[in-house]
């Protein structure tokens, strides 16, 4: 049985898969810093949780040193130069397909983030471990195999009607036409060869080397219009994180094109309420967070897109006056109308704090489970379908243009007190990410719950994720019956779901303690673990 909680004075790590957590812990045990441990975790997750993330996906990393200096690494890959609205119109399409080669229409930015993170570690955080060493655990699991998680086969089975026709995918993930059972030994020799090339040539090789050429050829053979020039033109960006005051500290996140703004807008509104007067299991608490979420999502959908193409007034939206106005607009007794939702997202979040108090909050994704369904030739790399989130409406803020980055649900979070990391947290789950982040942050900060209780407590979800088609307010069944009744009377369209519902996401959290130590927890809804060095 893997541990869901850990405490240490030498650093901690949490992730949604126990093998990835073990890889990060080994780096901390060897004296590695938080970035180095996160690289081992992130690479391993691409092997052992392949339905959730891949080298063919995007990623965003939020870094903070012990003095509070923040750095963001933005790995949002842009649309290929051959993809514009006219292309899809000529195909007779009114929307970008969710699967297939023309859903594989954006560059994968994750590996570039890894390369930038490793360089940052070497130059800023005295990193000593080599790129090759940090990828070795991932290579070992790809080559030698690992016990398959239940969700890997389950999600392929559930989505077989969408994915079963992609021979490149089923050859790798359903040999013989049958998805693997939980616990089955699962090996990925093609991915292992790609990881060897990545070890040999560095991150740059994914975009401008032999691996990049193989990827581009594999995508072209599958019918995607992404090309070697699209890959070669890409480098991730170093960006300034954004923040909003919350209680006695600062909540921070990534700027657009991520929905980090929405996560901060929720907390910015809740800062104007005394949440602790209500139980964290009460209808009053859930109602307040849900109403703040509605207003945050309305602003997100109006504004958030690639800031190279659309001006996003982040500072204005997060100002104390603006969040106070939003808070004043919340009716504490009545639900505002609702009916929208971005939809599913399959993602991994993980976090590390090292012995010096330096922190990494990281998120990696291929958007839907198994992404576009396209495997890039003989590389074993599943390609994301993040570009399916583009609109073909020319008036839409997220309209498709060549070279434009799509709107991203991905957003890794931290909370700083006295200029230092205090809370490192995040989750997967599309529209659920800002909502689960709010639950984690408020339960940890306002209610000061033990971290295991922060993640174990029942959660809610407004809108759609994990393939759900309804925009109801979904609550896990462990909420008391009167919570359902009270919320319904206030006008919420309430739906009861499983006691520990997968749609609520796989969250994780690390808390830095007053004595300089830290503690970590992983979500019981995941296959994860927390570990201390």
ZALOMI-271825 format. One record per residue (C-alpha): x, y, z; residue number from 0. Coordinates in steps of 0.02 Angstrom, whole numbers. Example, Ala and Ser with C-alpha at 12.3 -4.5 7.8 and 13.67 -1.06 7.14 Angstrom:
2
[pt [615 -225 390] 0]
[pt [684 -53 357] 1]
END
This chain:
533
[pt [0 0 0] 0]
[pt [74 167 -51] 1]
[pt [82 310 72] 2]
[pt [-38 455 48] 3]
[pt [51 567 173] 4]
[pt [232 610 210] 5]
[pt [326 732 320] 6]
[pt [511 774 314] 7]
[pt [640 908 346] 8]
[pt [736 857 189] 9]
[pt [602 884 57] 10]
[pt [442 801 -2] 11]
[pt [359 752 -165] 12]
[pt [181 709 -215] 13]
[pt [114 647 -381] 14]
[pt [-34 546 -448] 15]
[pt [69 389 -476] 16]
[pt [174 303 -343] 17]
[pt [315 258 -462] 18]
[pt [336 439 -512] 19]
[pt [337 491 -330] 20]
[pt [472 361 -296] 21]
[pt [578 431 -438] 22]
[pt [566 605 -364] 23]
[pt [606 545 -189] 24]
[pt [762 456 -253] 25]
[pt [824 620 -326] 26]
[pt [795 711 -162] 27]
[pt [883 570 -69] 28]
[pt [1032 593 -185] 29]
[pt [1042 778 -140] 30]
[pt [951 841 -293] 31]
[pt [849 1000 -291] 32]
[pt [661 1021 -320] 33]
[pt [678 1050 -508] 34]
[pt [785 895 -530] 35]
[pt [661 791 -430] 36]
[pt [517 863 -530] 37]
[pt [602 816 -693] 38]
[pt [616 635 -637] 39]
[pt [434 638 -583] 40]
[pt [370 719 -743] 41]
[pt [467 603 -858] 42]
[pt [411 450 -762] 43]
[pt [229 504 -769] 44]
[pt [239 510 -959] 45]
[pt [279 324 -953] 46]
[pt [171 256 -811] 47]
[pt [19 369 -838] 48]
[pt [18 375 -1029] 49]
[pt [-170 406 -1044] 50]
[pt [-150 567 -945] 51]
[pt [10 645 -1012] 52]
[pt [146 614 -1140] 53]
[pt [302 685 -1220] 54]
[pt [176 737 -1354] 55]
[pt [85 857 -1237] 56]
[pt [104 1027 -1157] 57]
[pt [161 1080 -984] 58]
[pt [173 1227 -866] 59]
[pt [294 1236 -720] 60]
[pt [291 1363 -579] 61]
[pt [456 1381 -484] 62]
[pt [490 1474 -323] 63]
[pt [652 1485 -225] 64]
[pt [665 1496 -36] 65]
[pt [663 1687 -43] 66]
[pt [502 1695 -145] 67]
[pt [576 1730 -317] 68]
[pt [451 1661 -443] 69]
[pt [480 1594 -618] 70]
[pt [353 1523 -739] 71]
[pt [392 1405 -883] 72]
[pt [256 1409 -1016] 73]
[pt [252 1258 -1131] 74]
[pt [95 1300 -1231] 75]
[pt [126 1236 -1406] 76]
[pt [54 1341 -1549] 77]
[pt [-52 1287 -1696] 78]
[pt [45 1228 -1848] 79]
[pt [67 1350 -1990] 80]
[pt [-42 1244 -2106] 81]
[pt [-191 1252 -1988] 82]
[pt [-316 1394 -2005] 83]
[pt [-505 1413 -2011] 84]
[pt [-505 1393 -2199] 85]
[pt [-428 1220 -2190] 86]
[pt [-569 1153 -2082] 87]
[pt [-701 1243 -2186] 88]
[pt [-635 1155 -2341] 89]
[pt [-656 990 -2249] 90]
[pt [-839 1035 -2218] 91]
[pt [-811 1052 -2031] 92]
[pt [-890 1181 -1917] 93]
[pt [-782 1130 -1768] 94]
[pt [-610 1053 -1747] 95]
[pt [-626 865 -1722] 96]
[pt [-583 802 -1548] 97]
[pt [-485 652 -1613] 98]
[pt [-379 608 -1762] 99]
[pt [-238 688 -1862] 100]
[pt [-321 858 -1877] 101]
[pt [-347 864 -1688] 102]
[pt [-157 841 -1681] 103]
[pt [-135 1019 -1742] 104]
[pt [-23 1100 -1610] 105]
[pt [160 1080 -1564] 106]
[pt [195 986 -1402] 107]
[pt [283 1104 -1282] 108]
[pt [320 993 -1132] 109]
[pt [494 931 -1177] 110]
[pt [552 1110 -1205] 111]
[pt [493 1151 -1028] 112]
[pt [597 1006 -962] 113]
[pt [750 1071 -1052] 114]
[pt [725 1247 -988] 115]
[pt [694 1182 -812] 116]
[pt [855 1081 -813] 117]
[pt [955 1230 -875] 118]
[pt [873 1339 -741] 119]
[pt [918 1210 -608] 120]
[pt [1100 1211 -661] 121]
[pt [1119 1400 -668] 122]
[pt [1004 1457 -527] 123]
[pt [981 1316 -403] 124]
[pt [1154 1234 -406] 125]
[pt [1088 1077 -491] 126]
[pt [1216 939 -513] 127]
[pt [1120 791 -584] 128]
[pt [1134 762 -770] 129]
[pt [991 764 -895] 130]
[pt [1028 581 -931] 131]
[pt [1017 531 -749] 132]
[pt [849 617 -725] 133]
[pt [769 526 -873] 134]
[pt [838 357 -821] 135]
[pt [690 304 -709] 136]
[pt [567 341 -850] 137]
[pt [673 242 -973] 138]
[pt [683 97 -852] 139]
[pt [494 86 -834] 140]
[pt [467 100 -1023] 141]
[pt [595 -35 -1060] 142]
[pt [573 -156 -915] 143]
[pt [387 -130 -886] 144]
[pt [277 -84 -740] 145]
[pt [112 -140 -664] 146]
[pt [-23 -53 -765] 147]
[pt [-144 59 -668] 148]
[pt [-329 20 -675] 149]
[pt [-370 187 -756] 150]
[pt [-253 160 -904] 151]
[pt [-353 14 -973] 152]
[pt [-521 74 -906] 153]
[pt [-515 240 -1000] 154]
[pt [-466 156 -1162] 155]
[pt [-609 34 -1142] 156]
[pt [-731 175 -1105] 157]
[pt [-673 274 -1257] 158]
[pt [-650 127 -1375] 159]
[pt [-782 194 -1496] 160]
[pt [-675 351 -1516] 161]
[pt [-502 274 -1505] 162]
[pt [-513 93 -1561] 163]
[pt [-492 139 -1744] 164]
[pt [-320 216 -1720] 165]
[pt [-206 71 -1759] 166]
[pt [-48 157 -1701] 167]
[pt [-128 186 -1531] 168]
[pt [-204 14 -1508] 169]
[pt [-44 -72 -1564] 170]
[pt [44 10 -1417] 171]
[pt [-92 20 -1285] 172]
[pt [-207 -125 -1329] 173]
[pt [-98 -261 -1405] 174]
[pt [-209 -397 -1475] 175]
[pt [-356 -277 -1472] 176]
[pt [-380 -286 -1284] 177]
[pt [-339 -145 -1162] 178]
[pt [-227 -205 -1019] 179]
[pt [-300 -255 -852] 180]
[pt [-247 -175 -689] 181]
[pt [-82 -248 -632] 182]
[pt [-33 -315 -802] 183]
[pt [150 -295 -847] 184]
[pt [156 -155 -975] 185]
[pt [309 -112 -1081] 186]
[pt [337 23 -1211] 187]
[pt [493 -19 -1313] 188]
[pt [460 115 -1445] 189]
[pt [445 249 -1311] 190]
[pt [602 181 -1229] 191]
[pt [698 211 -1391] 192]
[pt [630 390 -1398] 193]
[pt [686 419 -1219] 194]
[pt [860 357 -1265] 195]
[pt [868 483 -1406] 196]
[pt [808 617 -1285] 197]
[pt [946 569 -1164] 198]
[pt [1076 575 -1301] 199]
[pt [1024 737 -1387] 200]
[pt [941 835 -1247] 201]
[pt [773 923 -1254] 202]
[pt [825 1014 -1412] 203]
[pt [827 848 -1504] 204]
[pt [638 835 -1486] 205]
[pt [619 990 -1594] 206]
[pt [774 1001 -1702] 207]
[pt [857 831 -1695] 208]
[pt [833 650 -1745] 209]
[pt [686 623 -1628] 210]
[pt [602 779 -1696] 211]
[pt [622 715 -1874] 212]
[pt [546 547 -1825] 213]
[pt [402 633 -1737] 214]
[pt [366 747 -1885] 215]
[pt [371 602 -2007] 216]
[pt [257 497 -1897] 217]
[pt [130 638 -1882] 218]
[pt [134 667 -2070] 219]
[pt [109 482 -2104] 220]
[pt [-45 487 -1991] 221]
[pt [-115 635 -2088] 222]
[pt [-71 781 -1976] 223]
[pt [-11 942 -2059] 224]
[pt [109 981 -1918] 225]
[pt [284 978 -1991] 226]
[pt [466 980 -1944] 227]
[pt [472 1169 -1967] 228]
[pt [333 1191 -1838] 229]
[pt [433 1090 -1712] 230]
[pt [597 1175 -1753] 231]
[pt [523 1348 -1725] 232]
[pt [468 1311 -1547] 233]
[pt [547 1355 -1380] 234]
[pt [453 1368 -1216] 235]
[pt [439 1539 -1134] 236]
[pt [496 1603 -966] 237]
[pt [352 1709 -900] 238]
[pt [308 1809 -746] 239]
[pt [179 1722 -637] 240]
[pt [23 1819 -584] 241]
[pt [-49 1834 -409] 242]
[pt [-190 1895 -298] 243]
[pt [-192 1933 -113] 244]
[pt [-275 1798 -8] 245]
[pt [-285 1808 183] 246]
[pt [-108 1844 245] 247]
[pt [-18 1797 87] 248]
[pt [-14 1790 -102] 249]
[pt [-94 1657 -212] 250]
[pt [6 1638 -373] 251]
[pt [-22 1550 -538] 252]
[pt [22 1556 -723] 253]
[pt [-35 1696 -840] 254]
[pt [-139 1675 -1000] 255]
[pt [-159 1575 -1106] 256]
[pt [-189 1469 -951] 257]
[pt [-344 1483 -843] 258]
[pt [-235 1527 -694] 259]
[pt [-328 1692 -696] 260]
[pt [-491 1600 -657] 261]
[pt [-414 1508 -510] 262]
[pt [-351 1672 -438] 263]
[pt [-516 1762 -469] 264]
[pt [-605 1632 -362] 265]
[pt [-486 1658 -216] 266]
[pt [-489 1847 -242] 267]
[pt [-676 1847 -215] 268]
[pt [-672 1726 -69] 269]
[pt [-546 1838 19] 270]
[pt [-693 1957 50] 271]
[pt [-789 1823 147] 272]
[pt [-757 1745 317] 273]
[pt [-767 1565 260] 274]
[pt [-722 1486 426] 275]
[pt [-889 1539 499] 276]
[pt [-963 1398 394] 277]
[pt [-916 1214 401] 278]
[pt [-812 1160 252] 279]
[pt [-942 1024 228] 280]
[pt [-1090 1144 229] 281]
[pt [-1204 1208 91] 282]
[pt [-1154 1386 135] 283]
[pt [-971 1351 99] 284]
[pt [-1004 1259 -64] 285]
[pt [-1127 1392 -122] 286]
[pt [-1002 1533 -96] 287]
[pt [-862 1446 -190] 288]
[pt [-978 1394 -332] 289]
[pt [-1047 1570 -354] 290]
[pt [-871 1641 -355] 291]
[pt [-826 1509 -486] 292]
[pt [-969 1561 -600] 293]
[pt [-909 1741 -604] 294]
[pt [-728 1689 -628] 295]
[pt [-774 1577 -774] 296]
[pt [-877 1712 -859] 297]
[pt [-725 1827 -856] 298]
[pt [-608 1686 -908] 299]
[pt [-715 1643 -1059] 300]
[pt [-726 1825 -1109] 301]
[pt [-541 1866 -1095] 302]
[pt [-420 1720 -1086] 303]
[pt [-327 1674 -1246] 304]
[pt [-151 1690 -1316] 305]
[pt [-92 1861 -1253] 306]
[pt [10 1881 -1413] 307]
[pt [-156 1897 -1504] 308]
[pt [-275 1963 -1369] 309]
[pt [-244 2092 -1234] 310]
[pt [-294 2016 -1066] 311]
[pt [-317 2146 -926] 312]
[pt [-248 2032 -790] 313]
[pt [-196 2168 -665] 314]
[pt [-363 2256 -682] 315]
[pt [-464 2097 -659] 316]
[pt [-365 2044 -504] 317]
[pt [-364 2215 -421] 318]
[pt [-439 2226 -245] 319]
[pt [-576 2341 -309] 320]
[pt [-625 2222 -449] 321]
[pt [-629 2067 -339] 322]
[pt [-728 2163 -206] 323]
[pt [-858 2211 -337] 324]
[pt [-872 2029 -390] 325]
[pt [-890 1973 -209] 326]
[pt [-1027 2103 -180] 327]
[pt [-1122 2034 -329] 328]
[pt [-1136 1860 -252] 329]
[pt [-1309 1822 -182] 330]
[pt [-1274 1715 -29] 331]
[pt [-1450 1645 -33] 332]
[pt [-1480 1617 -218] 333]
[pt [-1386 1533 -360] 334]
[pt [-1348 1634 -515] 335]
[pt [-1402 1556 -682] 336]
[pt [-1277 1438 -762] 337]
[pt [-1253 1329 -915] 338]
[pt [-1082 1312 -995] 339]
[pt [-923 1211 -985] 340]
[pt [-758 1182 -1073] 341]
[pt [-763 994 -1056] 342]
[pt [-639 855 -1016] 343]
[pt [-454 865 -987] 344]
[pt [-331 728 -944] 345]
[pt [-185 792 -851] 346]
[pt [-61 761 -710] 347]
[pt [-10 883 -574] 348]
[pt [138 853 -460] 349]
[pt [236 954 -334] 350]
[pt [406 953 -248] 351]
[pt [484 1053 -107] 352]
[pt [668 1021 -70] 353]
[pt [772 1035 87] 354]
[pt [807 1220 57] 355]
[pt [623 1263 39] 356]
[pt [628 1284 -151] 357]
[pt [465 1231 -233] 358]
[pt [399 1168 -399] 359]
[pt [215 1158 -447] 360]
[pt [200 1070 -615] 361]
[pt [63 1013 -733] 362]
[pt [72 909 -892] 363]
[pt [-68 858 -1010] 364]
[pt [-125 787 -1176] 365]
[pt [-300 865 -1154] 366]
[pt [-422 718 -1178] 367]
[pt [-378 542 -1121] 368]
[pt [-251 475 -1247] 369]
[pt [-251 646 -1330] 370]
[pt [-287 648 -1517] 371]
[pt [-273 458 -1527] 372]
[pt [-125 480 -1644] 373]
[pt [42 401 -1604] 374]
[pt [186 486 -1696] 375]
[pt [249 343 -1804] 376]
[pt [374 226 -1722] 377]
[pt [412 343 -1577] 378]
[pt [279 275 -1457] 379]
[pt [231 456 -1420] 380]
[pt [45 496 -1406] 381]
[pt [7 669 -1476] 382]
[pt [-107 790 -1385] 383]
[pt [-272 861 -1451] 384]
[pt [-257 1028 -1361] 385]
[pt [-292 1118 -1525] 386]
[pt [-469 1049 -1523] 387]
[pt [-507 1186 -1397] 388]
[pt [-485 1320 -1532] 389]
[pt [-644 1399 -1600] 390]
[pt [-681 1418 -1786] 391]
[pt [-791 1569 -1750] 392]
[pt [-694 1722 -1810] 393]
[pt [-771 1826 -1670] 394]
[pt [-714 1709 -1532] 395]
[pt [-570 1760 -1420] 396]
[pt [-493 1587 -1445] 397]
[pt [-515 1580 -1634] 398]
[pt [-388 1470 -1726] 399]
[pt [-243 1556 -1814] 400]
[pt [-78 1482 -1873] 401]
[pt [53 1501 -1737] 402]
[pt [-75 1548 -1604] 403]
[pt [-73 1460 -1436] 404]
[pt [-239 1384 -1377] 405]
[pt [-330 1422 -1217] 406]
[pt [-264 1307 -1081] 407]
[pt [-357 1234 -933] 408]
[pt [-186 1191 -859] 409]
[pt [-133 1297 -711] 410]
[pt [-11 1251 -571] 411]
[pt [-33 1344 -407] 412]
[pt [62 1404 -254] 413]
[pt [27 1510 -102] 414]
[pt [162 1619 -22] 415]
[pt [168 1692 153] 416]
[pt [300 1818 206] 417]
[pt [375 1801 33] 418]
[pt [405 1614 47] 419]
[pt [315 1460 -21] 420]
[pt [187 1399 105] 421]
[pt [70 1292 -1] 422]
[pt [108 1201 -166] 423]
[pt [-47 1126 -245] 424]
[pt [-142 1082 -403] 425]
[pt [-248 953 -491] 426]
[pt [-304 885 -658] 427]
[pt [-481 903 -722] 428]
[pt [-522 1039 -850] 429]
[pt [-654 1156 -779] 430]
[pt [-631 1065 -615] 431]
[pt [-453 1129 -591] 432]
[pt [-496 1302 -521] 433]
[pt [-636 1227 -417] 434]
[pt [-530 1091 -338] 435]
[pt [-389 1215 -313] 436]
[pt [-512 1325 -216] 437]
[pt [-564 1177 -109] 438]
[pt [-384 1130 -73] 439]
[pt [-326 1308 -36] 440]
[pt [-472 1356 76] 441]
[pt [-474 1192 172] 442]
[pt [-286 1205 201] 443]
[pt [-279 1392 240] 444]
[pt [-448 1444 310] 445]
[pt [-492 1283 400] 446]
[pt [-313 1222 430] 447]
[pt [-365 1042 404] 448]
[pt [-236 902 405] 449]
[pt [-176 878 227] 450]
[pt [-249 704 212] 451]
[pt [-420 776 260] 452]
[pt [-397 919 137] 453]
[pt [-388 794 -6] 454]
[pt [-504 661 64] 455]
[pt [-650 779 100] 456]
[pt [-796 773 -22] 457]
[pt [-784 890 -171] 458]
[pt [-899 966 -300] 459]
[pt [-891 1010 -484] 460]
[pt [-990 1141 -578] 461]
[pt [-1001 1100 -762] 462]
[pt [-924 967 -873] 463]
[pt [-766 865 -863] 464]
[pt [-711 687 -896] 465]
[pt [-834 672 -1040] 466]
[pt [-986 727 -941] 467]
[pt [-1117 815 -1049] 468]
[pt [-1216 903 -913] 469]
[pt [-1179 1071 -831] 470]
[pt [-1253 1023 -664] 471]
[pt [-1175 1054 -494] 472]
[pt [-1107 881 -455] 473]
[pt [-1072 835 -273] 474]
[pt [-990 680 -208] 475]
[pt [-1112 570 -114] 476]
[pt [-1024 592 53] 477]
[pt [-1099 765 78] 478]
[pt [-1243 759 202] 479]
[pt [-1421 748 129] 480]
[pt [-1463 922 194] 481]
[pt [-1322 996 89] 482]
[pt [-1402 930 -69] 483]
[pt [-1573 992 -13] 484]
[pt [-1513 1166 36] 485]
[pt [-1416 1193 -124] 486]
[pt [-1565 1137 -228] 487]
[pt [-1678 1259 -136] 488]
[pt [-1556 1399 -177] 489]
[pt [-1576 1362 -361] 490]
[pt [-1430 1247 -400] 491]
[pt [-1462 1101 -516] 492]
[pt [-1385 971 -403] 493]
[pt [-1325 798 -455] 494]
[pt [-1257 664 -338] 495]
[pt [-1104 568 -401] 496]
[pt [-992 432 -328] 497]
[pt [-920 454 -154] 498]
[pt [-744 468 -227] 499]
[pt [-779 522 -406] 500]
[pt [-640 522 -536] 501]
[pt [-714 679 -613] 502]
[pt [-661 776 -458] 503]
[pt [-482 761 -515] 504]
[pt [-319 696 -443] 505]
[pt [-259 833 -327] 506]
[pt [-100 850 -227] 507]
[pt [-37 970 -96] 508]
[pt [122 1014 -1] 509]
[pt [128 1126 152] 510]
[pt [287 1207 216] 511]
[pt [282 1206 406] 512]
[pt [335 1340 529] 513]
[pt [483 1234 588] 514]
[pt [555 1229 412] 515]
[pt [498 1052 376] 516]
[pt [362 1009 253] 517]
[pt [220 886 229] 518]
[pt [138 816 73] 519]
[pt [-19 720 30] 520]
[pt [-89 635 -125] 521]
[pt [-269 610 -179] 522]
[pt [-358 447 -134] 523]
[pt [-445 460 -303] 524]
[pt [-278 433 -392] 525]
[pt [-142 301 -402] 526]
[pt [-26 422 -316] 527]
[pt [86 433 -165] 528]
[pt [174 562 -58] 529]
[pt [352 536 2] 530]
[pt [484 624 104] 531]
[pt [671 619 78] 532]
END
